[in-house]
């Protein structure tokens, strides 16, 4: 009775670790996408502030 339960727990843990790995991969993709978006927005706003230099400062 104890052994199947232990095997099931181990199986659940293995599935959980696989889910954790895919979650980390997803977070990494989202993080890179957000960083690129922020960089693009920063460059765009930098160009806009340079264009409207008299008004911004």
Legacy VTK file of the C-alpha trace (Angstrom):
# vtk DataFile Version 3.0
C-alpha trace
ASCII
DATASET POLYDATA
POINTS 57 float
0.000 0.000 0.000
2.899 2.335 0.760
5.015 1.645 -2.329
2.453 2.620 -5.025
1.747 5.801 -3.082
5.448 6.659 -2.992
5.710 5.940 -6.726
2.731 8.184 -7.412
4.253 11.014 -5.354
7.526 10.617 -7.249
5.594 10.708 -10.544
3.742 13.850 -9.472
7.026 15.478 -8.468
8.578 14.601 -11.819
5.608 16.093 -13.693
5.760 19.163 -11.462
9.462 19.671 -12.194
8.766 19.364 -15.937
6.016 21.958 -15.612
8.420 24.173 -13.665
10.995 23.901 -16.458
8.458 24.875 -19.126
7.264 27.731 -16.896
10.834 28.999 -16.537
11.271 28.779 -20.305
8.026 30.711 -20.807
9.118 33.338 -18.278
12.469 33.658 -20.053
10.725 34.200 -23.404
8.357 36.754 -21.855
11.279 38.469 -20.111
13.268 38.766 -23.332
10.204 40.023 -25.180
9.522 42.614 -22.477
13.175 43.715 -22.510
13.105 44.157 -26.293
9.821 46.059 -26.048
11.201 48.337 -23.334
14.379 48.895 -25.348
12.326 49.793 -28.424
10.122 52.144 -26.402
13.208 53.684 -24.758
14.868 54.283 -28.136
11.618 55.646 -29.562
11.035 57.972 -26.606
14.717 58.982 -26.753
14.297 59.908 -30.413
11.058 61.760 -29.660
12.591 63.698 -26.755
15.544 64.589 -28.969
13.080 65.795 -31.593
11.081 67.813 -29.062
14.187 68.954 -27.187
12.932 72.492 -26.598
9.667 71.326 -24.991
10.876 68.390 -22.873
13.570 70.136 -20.871
LINES 1 58
57 0 1 2 3 4 5 6 7 8 9 10 11 12 13 14 15 16 17 18 19 20 21 22 23 24 25 26 27 28 29 30 31 32 33 34 35 36 37 38 39 40 41 42 43 44 45 46 47 48 49 50 51 52 53 54 55 56
